[in-house]
């Protein structure tokens, strides 16, 4: 029998909670409030359809001030509400691969000062709005492979001084601006120019 909600009878001292391969479709703030010591939360392979008010309520993660890694891979997520994940000051890794995200609003990821890795590969992202990755000065890895991105604007990656790895493979990009290569982003497309 698969879980449909986050259990409320686990020790409050937990620093890691792995709830992969269940049937959780939505999250409420009240379900995580007792687990404020969490550093790692994995909700991959569930049935979550969005990081928005209907599926993951605003403030759901606000008590998880120590959370460093959030894994939401292999769900049905189509949308990310900026308010939902912006309250995670210690988040270092955000993994939302293999979902159905089509776009990310500007500013959605901008208030995550310690974020070093974002995995958004294998979604349905078609466009990256300016400001999507602003203020992520510690970001070193950004995975955007296997989406439907058709173009990259010249300033998309300009505010990422520590970016070392960028994957854009298996997209529909016809033109890549010169900016990424000037900032020493190592990507096969840049090496051929």
Buried (B, 14 or more C-beta within 10 A) or exposed (E): EEEEBBEEEEEEEBEEBEBEEBEBBBBEBEBBBBBBBBBBBBBBBBBBBBBBEEBBBBBBBBBBBBBBBBBBBBBBBBBBBBBBBBBBEBBBBBBBBBBBBBBBEBBBBBBBEBBBBBBBBBBBBBBBBEBBBBBBEBBBBBBBBBBBBEBBBEEBBBBBEEBEEBBBBBBEBEEBBEBBBEBEBEBEBBEEE
